[in-house]
Amino acid sequence: MATYIKLFKDISYQDLNQVGGKNASLGEMYNQLNPEGIKVPDGFATTAEAYWYFLEQNNLMQQLTDILDELDKEQFSNLNKVGNKARELILSSKFPDEVRQAIGEGYNYLKAEYGKEISLAVRSSATAEDLPTASFAGQLETYLNVSGLNNLYKACHHSYASLFTDRAIKYRVDNGFEHMQVALSVGVQTMVRSDKACSGVMFTLDPDTGFENVVVISGSWGLGENIVQGAVNTDEFVVFKSMLDKAKQPIISHKLGSKAKTMVYADKKEGELQSPTDAIINQETPPNMQEQFVLQDEEVVQLAKWGKRIEEHYDKPMDIEWAKDGLTQELFIVQARPETVQSQHKEQAFFTEYTLKEEGKVLSSGIGLSNRIVSGVARILHSPKEIDKLQEGEVLVTRKTDPDWDPILKKAVAIVTEQGGRTSHAAIVAREVGAVAVLGTNDATKTIQDGQEVTISTAGGETGYVYEGKLQWDEQKTDLSKLEKPQTKAMLILGDPEQAFKYSFLPNDGVGLMRMEFIINNSIQIHPMALKHFDKVEDEQAREKIEQLTHHYQNKEGYFVDKLAEATAIIAAAFYPKDVIVRMSDFKSNEYANLIGGRKFEPEEANPMIGLRGASRYYHPLYQEGFELECRAMKKVREEMGLTNVKLMIPFCRTVDEGKKVIGLMEDYGLKRGDNGLEIYVMVEIPSNALLAEDFAEHFDGFSIGSNDLTQLTLGADRDSGLLSDIFSPFDAAVQQLIVMTLEKAKATGTKTGLCGQAPSDYPKYAAFLVEHGINSISFNPDAFFRGMENMVQAEKNKQSIKS
């Protein structure tokens, strides 16, 4: 006997050939994960058998085959014509009574279960979709707020037709699927009233880099189609998987999106809808709602735990849709599919670094995808119907790229949009086709001219830039499989959290120097004392800027603590459980003064390089309260976020007594050396540090040699003076003697040693000098990392051959 529908309770992932990937996954989760508390709305699915019966009863198989045979598979010049013809044929055909009856039985089952009139989500599910290698993301149609049996029939009929949208036809051709061997199953699911709350998407890895130890959650107010269509810039949360069940606060990043639109139910209409899409409308989001995060922290954590559990169940990274019911305040999972881009190349055989060789005028910027640099002619399009205007290798610039754009995305070398986020379907498809993308620019169609040559760079982290003209750039490709690793630890110098996940794939031993001042300068921008004493900030422009940046915070100093904690946590999570050594802020007074509101709180010094900097300022009345905020942020990272791989380092510590004073102050602020494994290092950059290394070793766990400052203060030569460049040398005998002294004393006291700087990568003999004297680690900037490693390996081989 024919089976035209299956209830979710009777579906498992084994039924993929009958109900498609989407519905098989829903049934699997409903049966296997619902009992564990992961809520999945109930529903049913029409079967492939129902679809084939529909084609058979209307004699459509040969007719559709003939129509699709007309397709120009080279240029796709008649794609729209072929797609329209196929869809019209399906929509003009009669739905068989037996299939209608089965759908009616499913509808009555759900109605009886809920005991009231219900609203439904109708989702199309192809038997070739949601496979590990092909997502079909956004290729087929979804209809929301479908009520009444007649409207359900109409939505199911339109779902059948959506198997032949232009984008779905081209996607099958691109991925090698035979059109007439793919069936369509319609998933009918009870609606979650997210129109009165929020909805979104989560990935169980970072979708841009493939970093697997995070869950990335995005969300917006109202129904989820806005996110699918790229119509809104979403809120985004990043949760660290390793600490999900351990830390008080495993969320390591909050980013507020503008969420300008909210999709809600349309006013109830009498009788049948003209189209299934008439049941929803998009409206402006009130300003106060745009300024609020869509989820509370505990809800973010709950979703992340669900995402991790779903990933464990399927044993692969997942792309998951979620929704919150505004009537019951409950969270639900409404869809889950395998992630199809990053999970397909887990083992990175090559690491490619892109670097711009020249500066250019920035025309627009937004969320960057792909970590690459490309150039081409910009082509501004307002609709997918303008496909003919876009030539192969040009840059597509448009307001938003919903799934209707998918057929032409492969032609574009890059995609630039004014709307959309990095978890939208448009972003997924951009990654699938290998296009560089800059999304959510807000202004691209206004600042970029049609036909203008541009350069697109997404190599600088999460932000992508559109530059005027064709700029020159370098591409450095390294075969990771052929790299030899030294025994001496090879670590990184890093300050930019946006680059952390990408650089975590380098064959590293952690981060030897994380510069806190980079984060303060770029992520925070405000002087900490201006936040502690906002009432004393007299400059009106500075006051306005501070208010603008901190208006989400009741307590302005909380802005500093949270921003610094989250940026540090991203880097610490990227390299966990390897050491990440965070150097407390090391601006000079003139650099602190350049922060917003900073001039009021900084002295004017004749020589800031050897003035109020490093340890001396931490206990000075001019900055002690600012140092307290730095300590509070580090305590949050270690104790609330659970990232105890963070070690702390004190720069420019002139005397042992000064070191003791700072360590005592840190203890007062909740950072006691030894507690929870806390290690505190000191920079060796003043001759006194080397001369009294045994004494410093009594109070610090490690030494990090700052060769530039040490050279400067040993030779009395300004490191920034071009006039003294012949004198300023890392090979100077006096400087090297101090380094040897430090390493020998550290070995005697059992103190860890490292050096952060350019010399070991620029000069093989400098790396040899450090290795010969038994340094524990050397840290490099990412662009010098491979060269530095090679120098270390060669130095170790030379040392070994001399011993032999």
HELIX and SHEET records of a PDB file:
HELIX    1   1 PHE A    8  ASP A   10  5                                   3    
HELIX    2   2 TYR A   13  ASP A   15  5                                   3    
HELIX    3   3 LEU A   16  GLN A   32  1                                  17    
HELIX    4   4 ASN A   34  GLU A   36  5                                   3    
HELIX    5   5 ALA A   48  GLN A   57  1                                  10    
HELIX    6   6 LEU A   60  ASP A   69  1                                  10    
HELIX    7   7 LEU A   79  LEU A   91  1                                  13    
HELIX    8   8 ASP A   97  TYR A  114  1                                  18    
HELIX    9   9 LEU A  149  ALA A  161  1                                  13    
HELIX   10  10 SER A  162  PHE A  164  5                                   3    
HELIX   11  11 ASP A  166  ASN A  175  1                                  10    
HELIX   12  12 HIS A  179  GLN A  181  5                                   3    
HELIX   13  13 SER A  194  LYS A  196  5                                   3    
HELIX   14  14 GLU A  225  VAL A  228  1                                   4    
HELIX   15  15 LYS A  241  MET A  243  5                                   3    
HELIX   16  16 PRO A  276  ALA A  279  5                                   4    
HELIX   17  17 PRO A  287  GLN A  290  1                                   4    
HELIX   18  18 ASP A  297  TYR A  314  1                                  18    
HELIX   19  19 GLN A  342  HIS A  345  5                                   4    
HELIX   20  20 PRO A  384  LYS A  389  5                                   6    
HELIX   21  21 PRO A  403  TRP A  405  5                                   3    
HELIX   22  22 ASP A  406  LEU A  409  1                                   4    
HELIX   23  23 HIS A  425  VAL A  433  1                                   9    
HELIX   24  24 ALA A  444  THR A  447  1                                   4    
HELIX   25  25 LEU A  480  LYS A  482  5                                   3    
HELIX   26  26 PRO A  497  GLN A  499  5                                   3    
HELIX   27  27 ALA A  500  TYR A  503  1                                   4    
HELIX   28  28 MET A  516  ILE A  519  1                                   4    
HELIX   29  29 ILE A  520  ILE A  524  3                                   5    
HELIX   30  30 PRO A  528  LYS A  532  1                                   5    
HELIX   31  31 PHE A  534  LYS A  536  5                                   3    
HELIX   32  32 GLU A  540  THR A  550  1                                  11    
HELIX   33  33 LYS A  556  PHE A  575  1                                  20    
HELIX   34  34 SER A  589  ALA A  593  1                                   5    
HELIX   35  35 ARG A  599  PHE A  601  5                                   3    
HELIX   36  36 PRO A  608  ILE A  610  5                                   3    
HELIX   37  37 ALA A  615  TYR A  618  1                                   4    
HELIX   38  38 GLN A  624  LYS A  635  1                                  12    
HELIX   39  39 LYS A  636  GLU A  640  3                                   5    
HELIX   40  40 VAL A  656  ASP A  668  1                                  13    
HELIX   41  41 ASP A  675  GLY A  677  5                                   3    
HELIX   42  42 PRO A  687  LEU A  691  1                                   5    
HELIX   43  43 ALA A  693  ALA A  697  1                                   5    
HELIX   44  44 SER A  707  LEU A  715  1                                   9    
HELIX   45  45 GLY A  722  LEU A  724  5                                   3    
HELIX   46  46 ALA A  733  THR A  749  1                                  17    
HELIX   47  47 ALA A  759  ASP A  762  1                                   4    
HELIX   48  48 PRO A  764  GLU A  772  1                                   9    
HELIX   49  49 PRO A  782  ALA A  784  5                                   3    
HELIX   50  50 PHE A  785  LYS A  803  1                                  19    
SHEET    1   A 5 ILE A   5  LEU A   7  0                                        
SHEET    2   A 5 GLY A  43  THR A  46 -1                                        
SHEET    3   A 5 LEU A 184  THR A 190 -1                                        
SHEET    4   A 5 SER A 119  ALA A 126 -1                                        
SHEET    5   A 5 THR A 142  SER A 147 -1                                        
SHEET    1   B 6 ILE A 251  LYS A 255  0                                        
SHEET    2   B 6 ASP A 235  PHE A 240 -1                                        
SHEET    3   B 6 VAL A 214  TRP A 221 -1                                        
SHEET    4   B 6 CYS A 198  PHE A 203 -1                                        
SHEET    5   B 6 MET A 318  LYS A 324 -1                                        
SHEET    6   B 6 LEU A 331  PRO A 338 -1                                        
SHEET    1   C 2 LYS A 261  TYR A 265  0                                        
SHEET    2   C 2 ILE A 280  GLU A 284 -1                                        
SHEET    1   D 2 PHE A 350  LEU A 356  0                                        
SHEET    2   D 2 TRP A 473  ASP A 479 -1                                        
SHEET    1   E 8 VAL A 362  LEU A 369  0                                        
SHEET    2   E 8 VAL A 436  LEU A 439 -1                                        
SHEET    3   E 8 ALA A 412  THR A 417  1                                        
SHEET    4   E 8 GLU A 394  THR A 398  1                                        
SHEET    5   E 8 ILE A 373  ILE A 380  1                                        
SHEET    6   E 8 GLU A 453  SER A 457 -1                                        
SHEET    7   E 8 THR A 463  GLU A 468 -1                                        
SHEET    8   E 8 VAL A 362  LEU A 369 -1                                        
SHEET    1   F 9 LYS A 489  LEU A 494  0                                        
SHEET    2   F 9 VAL A 511  ARG A 515  1                                        
SHEET    3   F 9 VAL A 580  ARG A 583  1                                        
SHEET    4   F 9 VAL A 646  ILE A 650  1                                        
SHEET    5   F 9 ILE A 680  VAL A 684  1                                        
SHEET    6   F 9 GLY A 702  GLY A 706  1                                        
SHEET    7   F 9 LYS A 752  CYS A 756  1                                        
SHEET    8   F 9 SER A 777  PHE A 780  1                                        
SHEET    9   F 9 LYS A 489  LEU A 494  1                                        
END                                                                             
